[in-house]
Amino acid sequence: MQIQRTTAQDAGILGIGAYRPHRVVTNEEVASRTGRTAEWIQRRTGIVERRYAAADETVVDMAVEAARKAVADAGVEPHLIGAVVLSSMSGLRQSPGDATEIADRLGTRGAAFDLNAACAGFCYGLALAASMVRDGAARYVVVIGSDKMTDIIDPEDPSAAILFADGAGAMVVGPREECGIGPVVWGSDGSRRELIAHSASWLEYRDEPGTVWPTMRMAGPEVFRWAIEEMPKVATAALDAAGIRPSDLAAFVPHQANLRMIETVAQRMELPGHVVVARDVAHTGNTSAASVPLAVARLRESGAVTSGDLALFLGFGAGLTWGAQVVRLP
């Protein structure tokens, strides 16, 4: 006797939501504690300002705000959400996963789980959500990228503190009459895991006297060289997998790591002039898993993209991990 299989269906993005913390932090403030100048920070990163969450504001709080907006944008009743996927690298509680609390606060008892693929995490979550909807495991899935990076970096570290910030973005994935999320092209290179990694493990912090609170450190120049060399290939592979030409795109939304990096990757892809390249990093900073959905939300808010447009998402970061897919915007 065969196991019954659910009916396959197409999936797409139905709604988008964003949450940006209220506190705006200028380059002058960051420069004063990192030994850099405001002009140097802007020249090297393209960042003018970024957002910091309040001291009592958590990854969960930001995720819930973004998810509620996405659910409302999609016009979906919260209790119909079949799964909540949280992508984050900055949750400070080992267990339970934060996604279960988010699901409860949204008003659903659907499946809920955390995913940590760092800055590639949202693209990973989107791929999983599309698979769940296509297979019938869930009719509607909320995918959230939420990171409070200020909790896990040294505020005086010039390689990290000038870049990272806080925020959350979310999308609702559900059934569509046509394919709205293309095949994911993803991978990892664990041999380079130390390029973006914590300074110590929690066991070292517990057992070795003198170990300071572990913080995330990054070998910036090495990561930059890796990204500009490898990520154009990943993005092009995602276009090929979806059967989409660069000229078909309305927007390219890469991980908002660093403006110089974004512009170099876009240049090497030789995108047509009409393709809008997301540059949300200039006013939001690097928000890790939240950066792709936040950048998409900014493009929609500004009118740079409209419903039905095709966009190429590209995430990459610690692990090293990467993921990319073509999507149709709601």
C-alpha positions in Angstrom: 0.0 0.0 0.0 1.4 3.4 -1.0 1.7 6.5 1.2 -0.7 9.2 0.0 1.1 12.3 -1.3 -0.4 15.7 -1.2 -1.2 17.5 -4.4 1.6 19.7 -5.7 0.8 23.3 -6.4 2.7 26.5 -7.3 3.9 28.9 -4.7 4.7 32.6 -4.5 5.1 35.6 -2.2 1.8 37.1 -1.1 2.9 39.8 1.3 5.9 41.7 2.7 6.5 43.4 6.0 9.4 45.3 7.6 10.3 46.6 11.0 13.1 49.1 11.5 14.0 50.1 15.0 13.4 53.7 16.0 16.9 54.7 17.0 19.0 56.1 14.2 22.7 55.8 14.7 25.1 58.0 12.7 28.6 57.4 11.5 29.8 60.0 13.9 28.5 58.0 16.9 30.1 54.7 15.6 33.4 56.5 14.7 33.8 57.8 18.2 34.1 54.3 19.7 35.9 52.5 16.8 38.8 54.7 16.1 37.6 55.6 12.6 36.2 58.7 11.1 32.7 59.2 9.9 34.0 60.0 6.4 36.2 56.8 6.4 33.2 54.7 7.4 31.0 56.0 4.6 33.8 55.7 2.0 34.6 52.1 2.9 31.0 50.8 3.5 28.6 53.2 1.8 26.7 53.4 5.1 25.4 56.8 6.2 23.3 55.6 9.2 21.9 52.5 10.7 19.2 51.4 13.2 19.7 50.0 16.7 17.0 48.2 18.6 16.2 49.4 22.1 17.8 47.6 25.1 14.6 45.8 25.9 13.7 45.0 22.3 14.4 41.4 21.2 14.8 39.4 18.0 11.3 38.0 18.7 9.8 41.5 19.2 11.1 42.7 15.9 10.1 39.5 14.1 6.5 39.7 15.3 6.2 43.3 14.1 7.5 42.5 10.6 5.5 39.3 10.4 2.2 41.0 11.4 2.7 43.5 8.6 3.5 40.8 6.1 0.4 38.8 7.1 -1.8 41.9 6.8 -0.2 42.8 3.4 -1.1 39.2 2.2 -4.6 39.4 3.5 -4.3 36.1 5.3 -6.0 35.3 8.7 -3.2 34.5 11.2 -4.8 31.3 12.3 -4.4 29.9 8.7 -0.6 30.2 8.9 0.7 26.6 8.7 4.3 27.3 9.5 6.6 30.1 10.8 10.2 30.0 9.8 12.6 32.3 11.6 16.0 33.0 10.2 18.4 34.6 12.7 21.9 34.3 14.0 21.5 36.5 17.0 19.0 34.8 19.2 20.5 34.5 22.7 18.4 31.7 24.1 19.5 28.2 23.2 16.1 26.7 23.7 13.2 26.7 22.9 13.5 28.2 19.4 12.2 31.7 19.1 9.9 30.8 16.2 7.4 29.1 18.6 6.9 32.3 20.6 6.5 34.3 17.4 3.9 31.9 16.1 2.0 32.2 19.4 2.0 36.0 19.3 0.9 35.9 15.7 -2.1 33.7 16.7 -1.2 30.4 15.0 -0.4 26.9 16.3 1.3 26.0 13.1 4.7 24.4 12.8 7.5 26.8 13.9 11.3 26.5 13.8 14.5 28.5 13.8 17.0 28.4 11.0 20.6 29.7 11.2 22.3 30.2 7.8 23.5 33.7 8.8 23.1 36.4 6.1 22.0 33.7 3.6 19.2 32.6 6.0 16.3 34.4 4.5 16.9 32.9 1.0 17.2 29.5 2.7 13.9 30.0 4.5 12.2 31.2 1.4 13.2 28.0 -0.4 11.9 25.8 2.4 8.6 27.7 2.5 8.1 27.4 -1.2 8.7 23.6 -0.9 6.2 23.3 2.0 3.5 25.1 0.1 4.1 23.2 -3.1 4.0 19.9 -1.3 0.9 20.8 0.7 2.6 20.7 4.1 1.4 24.2 4.8 -1.0 26.5 2.9 0.6 29.7 4.2 4.1 30.1 5.5 5.6 33.2 7.2 9.4 33.5 6.6 11.1 36.0 8.8 14.6 37.4 9.0 15.3 39.1 12.3 18.6 40.0 13.8 19.7 42.1 16.7 23.4 42.2 15.7 24.2 44.8 18.3 23.8 42.0 20.9 26.6 39.8 19.4 29.2 42.3 18.2 31.9 44.2 20.1 30.8 47.9 19.8 34.5 48.9 19.6 35.4 46.4 16.9 36.1 48.5 13.7 35.6 45.5 11.4 32.1 44.8 12.7 30.7 47.7 14.6 30.8 50.0 11.5 28.6 47.6 9.5 26.1 45.7 11.6 22.7 46.9 12.8 19.2 45.6 13.8 15.9 45.0 12.1 13.4 42.4 10.8 11.7 41.7 7.5 9.1 39.1 6.7 7.2 37.5 3.7 4.2 35.3 3.5 4.5 32.5 1.0 1.3 30.8 -0.3 -0.3 29.1 -3.3 -0.3 30.9 -6.6 -1.6 30.0 -10.1 1.9 30.4 -11.5 5.3 29.8 -10.1 6.4 32.8 -8.1 9.6 31.5 -6.5 12.2 30.0 -8.7 14.6 27.1 -7.9 17.1 27.9 -5.2 20.8 27.8 -5.9 22.5 27.4 -2.6 25.6 25.9 -0.9 28.3 26.2 1.7 32.0 26.2 2.3 32.8 25.2 5.8 36.5 25.3 5.2 36.2 29.1 5.4 34.0 29.1 8.5 36.5 31.1 10.6 36.2 34.1 8.3 33.0 35.1 10.1 32.8 33.5 13.5 32.4 34.1 17.2 35.6 34.8 19.2 34.9 31.9 21.5 32.4 29.1 22.3 30.0 29.2 25.2 31.9 26.3 26.8 35.1 28.3 26.6 33.3 31.3 28.1 32.0 29.1 30.9 35.1 27.0 31.6 38.2 29.1 30.8 38.9 32.0 33.2 39.5 35.3 31.5 37.4 34.5 28.4 35.4 37.5 27.6 31.8 37.5 26.3 32.0 35.9 22.8 31.3 38.2 20.0 31.1 37.8 16.2 34.3 38.7 14.4 34.8 39.1 10.7 37.9 39.0 8.4 36.5 41.8 6.2 39.0 41.9 3.3 38.9 38.2 2.8 35.1 38.1 2.9 35.0 41.0 0.4 37.3 39.2 -2.0 35.3 35.9 -1.7 32.0 37.6 -2.2 32.9 39.7 -5.3 34.5 36.6 -6.9 32.0 33.9 -6.1 28.6 35.6 -5.7 28.2 36.8 -9.3 28.4 33.1 -10.3 25.8 32.1 -7.8 23.4 34.9 -8.9 23.9 34.0 -12.6 23.2 30.3 -11.8 19.9 31.2 -10.1 18.9 33.1 -13.2 19.7 30.1 -15.4 17.8 27.8 -13.1 14.7 29.9 -13.3 15.0 30.3 -17.1 15.2 34.1 -16.7 17.4 36.5 -18.6 19.0 39.5 -16.8 16.9 41.8 -19.1 13.7 40.2 -17.6 14.6 41.5 -14.1 13.2 44.6 -12.5 15.4 44.4 -9.5 18.5 42.8 -8.0 18.3 42.4 -4.2 21.6 41.1 -2.8 22.5 40.8 0.9 23.1 44.3 2.2 26.6 43.7 3.5 28.5 46.7 2.2 27.7 49.1 -0.6 31.0 48.7 -2.3 30.5 44.9 -2.3 26.9 45.2 -3.7 28.0 47.5 -6.5 31.0 45.4 -7.5 28.8 42.2 -7.6 26.2 44.0 -9.7 28.9 45.4 -12.1 30.4 42.0 -12.6 27.0 40.5 -13.5 26.7 43.1 -16.2 23.0 43.8 -15.4 21.0 46.0 -17.8 20.7 49.6 -16.8 16.9 49.3 -16.1 17.5 46.7 -13.3 17.2 48.5 -9.9 19.9 47.4 -7.5 18.9 47.5 -3.8 21.1 49.8 -1.8 19.2 49.8 1.5 22.4 49.3 3.4 23.1 53.0 3.2 20.4 53.8 5.7 19.8 50.5 7.4 23.3 49.0 7.8 24.0 45.2 7.6 21.1 43.4 9.3 22.2 39.9 8.4 19.1 37.7 7.7 16.8 40.7 7.7 18.6 42.5 5.0 17.0 41.0 1.9 13.4 41.5 3.0 14.1 44.9 4.4 15.7 46.0 1.1 12.7 44.6 -0.9 10.3 46.5 1.4 12.3 49.7 0.8 12.1 49.2 -3.0 8.3 48.8 -2.7 7.9 51.8 -0.4 9.8 54.0 -2.9 7.9 52.8 -5.9 11.1 51.4 -7.5 9.3 48.1 -8.1 5.6 47.1 -8.6 3.5 44.1 -8.3 4.4 41.3 -10.7 8.0 42.5 -11.2 10.7 39.8 -11.2 13.5 40.2 -8.7 16.7 38.2 -8.0 17.5 37.6 -4.3 21.0 36.8 -3.2 22.1 36.0 0.3 25.6 35.2 1.6 27.5 35.1 4.8 28.9 33.2 7.8 29.4 29.5 7.3 30.3 30.4 4.6 26.8 30.0 3.1 25.0 31.4 0.1 21.6 31.1 -1.6 19.8 32.8 -4.5 16.5 32.6 -6.3 14.3 34.6 -8.7 10.9 35.7 -7.4 7.9 37.5 -8.6 7.0 40.4 -6.2 3.5 40.6 -4.8 
